[in-house]
Amino acid sequence: MEPIVQISLDLTTIEEALEMAEIAVEAGIDWIEAGTPLLLGEGLHAVVALRKAFPNHPIIADLKTMDGGYLEAEMMAKAGATHVVVMGVAHPATIRAVVRAARDYGIKVMGDIMAAPDPVACAQFLEQNGVDYILVHTSFDERGEDPARSPYDHLAAVVSAVNIPVQAVGGLSIDQAAEMPKLGAPLVVVGAPLVIDHKEFRPSTDRGELKQVLETLVARVKNSANI
């Protein structure tokens, strides 16, 4: 697939999320993610607000679903999400329930392999059960305890093992994110490096600087398709 650039709105209020999303869209971002902190802070109302403000953009609800799969996916689909996230370490029944809801409501499922004992086997299981995308995710807390950990630990093996698009998530710099399509992960996400300021979930840069950073990233990712 052609490279896609996604902004993760890892904020806690709709006001801040809409402001950052507006800048990102102006910079050429393709997909908008209602990050987990935003969903915890504002719930599905955040998805409703993003859908109203950006009617033509795909919107990912990073639910990190572990149970109640059908209901959670259904709620977000009705709120305007086009993609939902289920955890690969959830019970297989939950994964299948999310996929079933996604098919019923015409949305897509992203399977997050964070914390899986065997990341490759988890990714393959998700694909076999109908998930549309794989997230190779190194968690915020994991990286906090061991800064050496990153999506690179498992990325190459997972890309080689599945036939669906892959996204690498977790602590990547802007330069690393821009290189992801060349490594077989065409779904490029940017978020935490820009919005987590001293470990608080809030914008960490001014509007002009943020737009410039995102415009540069979008150009690099899009150009990578032609290299």
Order of alpha helices (4+ residues) and beta strands (2+ residues): beta-alpha-beta-alpha-alpha-beta-alpha-beta-alpha-beta-alpha-beta-alpha-alpha-beta-alpha-beta-alpha-beta-beta-alpha
